[in-house]
Amino acid sequence: MKLYLVQHGEACKKEVDPDRPLTDQGREDIDRLAAFLKQAGIRPDRVIHSGKLRAMQTAGRLTDAIAPGLTLEANGGINLNDDPKAFDSHKKGGGKEIMVVGHLPFMAKLVSHLLLGDRDKPVIAYKPGSVVCLERVNNESWRVNWMLRPELLG
C-alpha cells in the first residue's frame, strides 16, 4: 500500500479572499506536480481532501491529470489541527494507493505519526504543493518512498 500525502498548493491570503483559493502560482505548481505524477504512472485508487477550497482545488487538478473519472472524497477530519490518529481507519482499506490532500500542520503530523508513532516529532519539511509518498513495509510499519517539493519541478 502507498499513501501520497499532499499539502495543497499555494493559496490566497485570508485577507485577500477568505475562501483561500489557489493562487496562480499554486495552480502552476500543482499542474507541474500532476504532470510529473502522470509521467511516473501514479494513479491512486482513492483521493481524499479536507473539504476546504484550496485542498479541493488541488485534489481536483491532480485527479483530472492522473486519475480522470475518480470521485474525490471530502473528509472533515483531516484539517489543520485534527488528530492524525483519526486517519488510521482510512489507511486500512479502500485501495492500495490513497492520495490525501490537506493542510499543515496536519500533513506533517500525519507523516510523523505513521513513521514514528509520535505526531510531535517533525520529520518532513513540507511546502505548499509538496507530496510525500509513504509505503507500507508490512501490516504495521511505514517508510518514506520519496518526497517532491515544487522547486524541484522547475
C-alpha positions in Angstrom: 0.0 0.0 0.0 1.1 3.5 -0.7 0.0 6.9 0.6 0.6 10.1 -1.3 0.3 12.9 1.2 0.0 16.2 -0.5 0.0 19.7 1.0 -2.4 21.9 -1.0 -0.9 24.4 -3.4 -0.1 28.0 -2.5 -3.4 29.7 -1.5 -4.5 33.3 -1.3 -4.1 35.0 2.0 -7.3 35.2 4.1 -7.2 39.0 3.9 -7.4 38.8 0.0 -10.1 36.1 -0.1 -11.5 34.4 3.0 -12.2 31.2 1.0 -8.4 30.9 0.2 -8.5 29.5 -3.3 -5.2 28.6 -5.0 -3.1 31.4 -6.4 -1.8 31.4 -9.9 1.5 30.1 -8.6 -0.4 27.4 -6.6 -2.2 26.2 -9.7 1.1 26.2 -11.7 2.9 24.2 -9.1 0.1 21.6 -8.8 -0.1 21.3 -12.6 3.6 20.6 -12.8 3.3 18.1 -10.0 0.3 16.5 -11.8 2.4 16.2 -15.0 5.2 14.6 -13.1 3.0 12.1 -11.3 1.2 11.2 -14.6 4.6 10.6 -16.3 5.6 8.4 -13.3 2.5 6.3 -13.8 1.0 7.1 -10.4 -2.8 6.5 -10.3 -4.3 6.4 -6.8 -7.4 4.3 -6.1 -8.8 7.0 -3.8 -8.3 10.7 -3.5 -9.3 12.3 -0.2 -9.3 16.0 0.6 -10.2 18.1 3.6 -13.2 19.8 2.0 -11.6 23.3 2.2 -11.5 25.0 -1.2 -7.7 25.1 -1.6 -7.4 21.3 -0.9 -10.4 20.5 -3.1 -8.9 22.5 -6.0 -5.5 20.8 -5.5 -7.1 17.3 -5.4 -9.2 18.1 -8.4 -6.3 19.3 -10.6 -4.3 16.2 -9.6 -7.1 13.8 -10.1 -8.0 15.3 -13.5 -4.5 14.6 -14.7 -3.6 11.2 -13.1 -6.9 9.5 -12.4 -9.7 11.0 -14.6 -13.1 10.0 -13.6 -12.2 9.1 -10.0 -14.6 10.6 -7.5 -13.0 12.9 -4.9 -13.8 12.2 -1.2 -14.2 15.0 1.2 -13.1 14.2 4.8 -13.6 16.9 7.5 -11.3 15.0 9.9 -8.0 16.0 8.1 -8.0 19.7 8.7 -5.2 21.9 10.1 -5.3 20.9 13.7 -7.0 17.5 13.6 -5.5 14.5 15.3 -3.7 12.3 12.8 -4.7 9.2 14.8 -8.2 9.7 13.5 -6.9 8.9 10.0 -5.8 5.4 11.0 -9.1 3.9 9.7 -8.5 5.2 6.2 -5.2 3.5 5.8 -6.6 0.0 6.3 -8.7 -0.3 3.3 -10.3 1.1 0.2 -7.4 0.6 -2.2 -3.7 0.0 -2.5 -2.9 3.6 -3.3 -4.5 6.6 -1.5 -3.8 10.3 -2.1 -4.6 12.6 0.8 -4.7 16.4 0.1 -4.6 18.5 3.2 -3.0 21.2 5.3 -0.2 21.9 7.7 0.3 21.1 10.4 -1.9 18.0 9.9 0.0 16.6 7.0 3.4 16.8 8.7 1.9 15.4 11.9 0.4 12.5 9.9 3.8 11.6 8.5 5.4 11.7 11.9 2.5 9.6 13.4 2.8 6.9 10.7 6.6 6.8 10.7 7.5 7.3 14.3 4.3 6.8 16.2 4.7 10.3 17.6 2.9 13.2 15.8 5.0 15.8 17.6 8.4 14.8 16.2 8.7 16.5 12.8 10.5 14.6 10.1 9.2 16.2 6.9 9.6 19.8 5.7 6.5 20.5 3.6 6.0 23.5 1.4 2.7 24.2 -0.4 2.4 21.8 -3.4 4.7 19.1 -1.8 4.0 15.4 -1.9 5.4 12.7 0.3 5.0 9.0 -0.7 4.9 6.5 2.1 4.9 2.8 1.5 3.7 0.1 3.9 6.6 -2.3 4.6 4.4 -4.8 6.4 1.0 -4.6 8.1 2.1 -2.0 10.7 5.2 -0.1 9.6 5.7 2.6 7.0 8.8 4.1 5.2 9.4 7.1 3.1 9.5 6.0 -0.5 10.1 9.6 -1.9 9.3 13.3 -1.4 8.9 16.0 -4.0 8.7 19.8 -3.5 7.6 22.3 -6.2 11.0 23.9 -6.7 12.4 20.5 -7.9 10.0 20.5 -10.8 11.4 23.8 -12.3 
